[in-house]
Amino acid sequence: MFDSSILLSLVGLPLFGIIILFFIPDTNPDLQKNVGLSTSLLTFLLSILLWLKFDMSTPKYQFVEKFFSVPYSNMHVYVGVDGISLFFILLTTFLIPICLLASWDSIKIYIQYSIAFLFLEAVLVFVFTCLDVLFFYIFFEAVLIPMFLIVGIWGSRERKIRAAYQFFVYTLVGSVLMLLAILYIYPQTGTTDIQVLTTISFDYQTQIILWLAFFASLAVKVPMVPAHIWLPEAHSEAPTAGSVILAGVLLKMGGYGFLRFSIPMFPDASIYFTPLVYTLSIIAIIYTSLTTLRQVDLKRIIAYSSVAHMGFVTIGMFTLNIQGIEGSMLLMLSHGVVSSALFLCVGVIYDRHKTRIIKYYSGLTVKMPLFSMVFLFFILANMGFPGTSSFVSEFLVLTGSFKSNVFVTTMATTGVIWGAAYSIWLYNRVAFGNIRTSHISAFQDLERREFMVFLPCIFLTFLMGIYPEIFLNAMHVSIIHLIEQVQ
């Protein structure tokens, strides 16, 4: 009985935590913080239980639970998990407590902040488990509401309102075509059930049009060039935890949408548009890597590097072979941890010195040796150093793409070189050289709370790099089933 309702519990627990927070007076901020953090930690432990109970031998959806049905229609709000969605849920529940703990001292009015993140967690779990395409779209767009508030209210600089509206408008307008496609699909098929839609063969011209409609929405979320303009601005103005959840989870919704909808529902169109995806991905890898080299804001550097990494992800997905898709899945998980940790590193020094401009930092290894070691670890992970999660995932992507297109693999491999260039140059400018005491005089190394935030990220980065089978085995059968649907 518990197994069938475990997803309901995953959604309900953050909402229950929100209800409790409403009854805690503002005169007791410590209790507000503890309730918000405890709720997110319990949700994470529940997602671990979901992983332990997950049957890796079947591609079928598991833990299926129906909430309600829309009267006089064939639409149902019901959820389920397969090997593709499992780790996106785990990534979400893993990062939310890290976001709350990272903001422990920097956010003054904490109750609204906790409510926003817990609501975001519940909606994201719905996004990655919903098995009805219309309700997926609803929750897909509902994510914008708490994220808009997080950027617009708790952003760090004067341009935060502009960045929040830019993020909201870009992603909302891009999704309108997906809604139109869904409104076309429903009367044609009589259902919005994902499991049914993947068994229906649309004619070739219809697939082309519907694929483009879904692509317009999902490419903005990834984001793919040229629909990436909103991302650096949103990262620059968001609070540290906002950047963490934006890079760690929200960017993965686009990739998840490709795997869940575009590829299995429109297989012929996916093959037809593979050259387009390859071209945009290569442009993203090379162009944003070069753009990263000329940035002076720490957050913008990591934001542009995220676009480059997501270029590898989209290449891996559209290789339509096991190595490429598994590599893209693992790379999304790796990027969710490594990129989030890099934003946390930026948050550590921003909380102390209130600036993200690189020229004001130099020689941090002298006064902040522990921070410098942690920062170096994630810089190496970001550039795909052997033994880290990024190395394994990028290697799988390139292996899969080599089977599909040698030229694309060659061009994508240059991204590894550019990634090493901007990563090493960034660390060199921040960690080495003379201390800029004329600009910054007070230095303080990592506190215990800050180190405890980084510790699980370090552990996961090593685990995915040294023993990726733990993750690959769970997704393997579902990805094989996905490839069979295309063929």
N, C-alpha and C positions, 0 to 999 in steps of 0.2 A: 504493500500500500504506500509505503514511504517512497519507494523507487519511482512510482508513477507521479508523485507530487513534488519531486525534488526541484524541478524547474519552477514550479509555482512558488516554492519556498525561496528560491534564488531571487525571484522578482519581488516577492512579498516582504522579505526581510529588510531591504533598504527602505521600502515604503513604511514598514512598521517603525523603523528607526526615526523616520521623519515625523511620524505621529507623536512619538515620545518626546522629540525635541521641541515640539510645539508647547508642551506642558512644563518645560524647564524654564524658570525665570531668568531674565538677563543678569540678575545679580549673582548667578552661579555659573560663570563662564567655564570653569574647570570641568564641571559635570557635563556641560554641552559638548566640550571637546572629547571627553571620555566616552560619551554615548555615541557620538558620530564615528569615532575611531573603532570602538568595540563592535558596532554594527557592521562596518565594512570588513573587519577582520573575521567576524562570524560568517559573513557572506563568502569570503575567500576560502575559509575552511570547508564550507558547504560545497563550493565548486571543486575542491580537491576530492571530496567524497564522490562527486559526480564523475570525476576522472577515474577513480578507483573502481567504480561500479560499471564503467563503460565497457561494452563488449567490442573488442577490436576485430572480431572475426566476421562481422556483418556490415554491409554498407547501408542497411536500413536505418531509418530514424529511430532513436531510442528515447525513453522517458517521455513519450508523447502524452500530452495533456491538453484537453480542450477546455477553454474558458467559457465561451458562449458562441452562438451562431446568430448571424443577422437574419431576422425574419424575412420570409418570402425571397430568399436568395440562396445561392450555394457558397456563401462566404462564411468562414469560421475563423475565430481567433483561437488558434491552437499552436502549440510549440513542440519542438523536438530537437534532438541533437544527433549529429553524425560526426565522423572524423574531421570534417572540414570546419564545423562551427565550434567544436569542443574547446580548442585552444584559444579562440577569440574570446570565449567566455572567461577562461582562466586568466588571460591577459588583462581583461577588464577588471575582474575582481582582485587581481594582484596589484594593479596600479592605483586603484582608488584609495586604499589605506595609506599607500606611500604618499599620495597627493595630500591627504589630510595631515599626515605626520610632518611632511615637509613645510606645511604652512602653520605649524603649531604656534609659533611666536610672531610671525609676520602679519597675520590677519587679526585685526582687532575685534570686529563684530563677527564672531565665528559661527553663530547659529544659522544665519542665512547661507553662509558659505558651505556649511556641512549639508544643509538641506539641498542646495544646488547640486553638490557632488553625489549625494545618495540618490536623488532623482535621476541624475544622469546615468548612474550605474544601473538602475532598474530599467531605464529605457534602452540602454545598450544591450543588456541581456535579452530583452525582447527582440531587438534588431537581429541578433545572432541566432535566435532560436525560432522566430516566427516562420510558420510554414504556409502562410497565405500572402501572396504577393501584394495585395492591396494594403493589408495591415502592416506588412513590412515597410511599405512606402510611408505610411502614417508615422510609424515609430522612427523610421529613417530621418524624417523631417523634424520630429519632435526633439531629436537630439540638439537641434539648433537653439531651442529655447534656453535650457540651462547654460549652454556654452556661450550664447550671446550675453547672458547676465554675468557670467564669470569674467569674460573679457571686458565688458562695458562698465561693470561696477568695481571689480577688484584689479583692473589693469594698473600698470605701474606708471604710465606717463600720460601726457595731455591728449595724445592722439588716440586714446583707447576707445572713445565713442565712435570715431570714424572707422577704426579697425573692426569694431564689433559689427557695425552696419555693413561694412564691406564683406566681411565673412558671411553674414546672414544673407545678404542680397545675392552674392555670387552663387552660394550653394543652393539657395532656394530657387532662383531662376533656372539654374541648370537642371533642377529636378522636375520642372514642369513637363518636359517632354516624356519623362518616365511615366508620369501620371496619365498623360494622353495615351501612351502605349498601353497601359493597364486598362484604361477605359475602352480601348479598341479590343483588347484580348477577351475581356469578360463576355460581351455579347456574342463573340465568335465561338467561344469554347463553352460558355455556360458555367465557368468556374474560375476561381483565382487560386486554387490549391496548387502549390508548387509541385507536389508529387504527381499530380495529374498532368499539369502543363508540360513537364519534362518528357511525358510519353506521347504528346501530341506533335505531329509533324506539320509545321506551317510550310506553305509553299515558299519557293525561293525568294520571290520579290517581297513578300510579307516579312520574311526573316531579315532581309536587308534593312527595311524601314524600321522595324521594331528594334533591331540591334543598334542602329544609330541613335534611336530615341533613348535606350538604356545607356548607351555609351556616353551621351551628352551629360547625363546625370552622374554617372559613376566616375568619369574622367575628372570632373571637378573635385570630387571627394578624394581622389587618390593623392595629390592632384597631378595630372599630366600636363606637360607643356602643350599649348600656351595658356591653359586654364589654372595656372599655379600662382597667379599674381597676388591673390588674397592671402596666401600662406605666410610669407615672410612678415607682412604687416600684422597679421593676427598674432604670430609668435612674438613679435617685438613688443606688442602692447599688452599681451596677456600676462597674468601673474605666473610665477614659476610652475605652480601646480596646473594651471590652465594649459601651459605649453606642454607639460608632461602628458596630460590626457589627450591633448590634440594630436601630438606626434605619436603617442603610444597606441591609441585606439581609434580615434576618429578617422585618421588617414587610412586605416585598414578596412573601413566600411566599403570603400570603393573596390578594393581588391576582393573582398568577400562577395560583393555584388556580382563581379565578373564570374567568379567560380560558381555562385549559386544560381544565377539567372542567365547571363549572356551566353556562356559557353554551353550549358546543357540544353537550354530552351531554343537557341538559335545556332546549332552546330555548323551548318553550311555557311551562314553569314560570318561566324567567328573565323572560319578558315579563309573566307574571302577577304576579310579585313585584317588578317594577320600582318601583311606588309605595312599597312597603315600604323598598326600598334607598334611594330618594330621600329618604324621610322621615328615616330613621336618619342619612343623610349630612348633611342640612341641620342636624339636631340636633347632630351632631358638630362641624360647622363653627362654628355660633353658640355652642353651650354651651361647648365647649372653648376657643374664642377668649376668651370672657368669663372662663372659669376661669384662663386664662393671665395675664390682666391682674392677678389678685390673688395670684399666686405670688411667693414671696420667694427661692426656691432656683433658681439659674441652670439647673440640669439639668431641673428640673420645668417651667420655662418652655418649653424646647425640646421636652420630651416631649409636653406638651399641644398645642403648636403642630403637632407631627407628626400627632397624631390629627386635627386640623383639616385638614391638607393631604391626609391619606388619605381624608377625606370628599370632597374634590374628585376623587380617584382613582376611588372607587366610583361617583360620579355619572357620570363620563366613560365608565366601562366599560358601564354599563347604559343609556346612550343608544342603544347598538347601531347607531351609525353611525361612519363612518371617522374624522371629526374628533374625536369624543368618545373613542373607544378609543385612537387614536394619541396624543391629548393625555394620557390617563391613563397610558399607557406612558411617554411622555416625562417626565411629572411624577414617576413613580416613580423614574426615573433621576436626575432633577434633585434630588429630595428625598434620594435616597441619597448624593449628593455634598454638597449644601448643608447638610443637617442634620448629616451626619457632621463637616463642617468646623466647624460651630458647637459641637458637643461637643468637638472638638479645641481650640477657643478656650477653652472652659471648663476643659479639662484643663490648658492652659498656665498660667492664673492659679491654679488649684487646686494645682498642683505647687509654686508659689512661696509661697502663703499659706495653704494647707490649710483653706480655707473656700469655700463656694459661696453664702453668704448675701449678697444684693445690698447690704444696708446697710453692709457693710464695705468696699465698693468705691466709688470716686469719683475723678474726675480722672485716669484712667489715660492720657489723651492727653499729659499733661505728662511722665511718666516712661517710658511705653511707647508711643511714637508709631507704630512699625512695627506692633506688635500691634493698636493702635487702628485703623489703616488696614485691616488684614486683617479684623478683626472687623466694621468698617463695611461692607466689601464683601459679606460673607456675610449680614449683617443686611439689606442692600438686596436681595440675591438671595432671601432668605427671604420678603420681603414682595412679591416679584414685580416688581421694578424693571425697566423696559424695557432690553433688552440682555443680560439674564441668562436662564438656562434656565427659571426659574420663570415668567417672564412669558409666554414662548412656549407652554409647556405648559398653564398655566391659561387662556390665551386660547383654545387649541384645545378644552379641556374645555368652557368656557362657550359657544363657538360650536356645539359638538355638542349640548350640553344645550338651547340656544335652539331648535334644530330639533325637539327632543323635547318640551320643556315650558318655557314662558316663565316661569311662576311659580317653578319650581325654579331656573332661571337667575338670576332676580332675588334670591331668597333666598341663593343661593350667592355672588352677587357681593358681598353685605354682608361675606362672609368676607374679601374683599380689603381692605376698610376696616378690619376688626378686626385683620387681620394687620399692616397698616401701623401701627396704634395700639400693639399690644404690642411690635412690633419696634423702633419708634422710641423708645418709652418705656424699653425695656430698655437700648438703647445710650446714651440720655441719662443714665440713672442710673449706668452703669458708666464711661463715658468722660469725662463732663463734670463740672463742679463742683469743689469743693475736695478736695485729696488727704487721705485719712483716715489721716494719720500716727499718730494715737492708736491705731489698730488695726493698721495695716500700715506698716512703716518701710522694708523692703527691697524695692526694685523692680528688675527686670531685664527688658530687652526680649527679643524673640525671638532665640533662638540660631540658628545656621546650620542645624542639624538640624531644628529646628521650622519654620523658613521653608521648607525643602525638602519638608516634609510638606504644607504648605499650597499650594505652587506648582502641583502637578498638579490640585488641586481648583479653584484659580482658573482654570487653563487650560480645564478641562472645563466649568466654569460659563459661561465666555465662549463656548466653542465651541458648546455646545447652544443658547445664547441668540442667537448671531449667524448660525450656519449649521446649523440643526437638520436639514436635508435629509440630512446624513450618516447620521443615526440613523433618520429617518422612512422613507427609501428602503428600508432593509434590512427594516423591519417591515411595509411597506405591503402587499405581496402576501399575506402570512400573515394580516393583519387583514382584508383583503377576503375571503379564503377563510373566515375565522371568521364574518363577517357573512352570507355566502352559506349557511353551515350553519344559522344561525338562521332565515333567511327560507325 
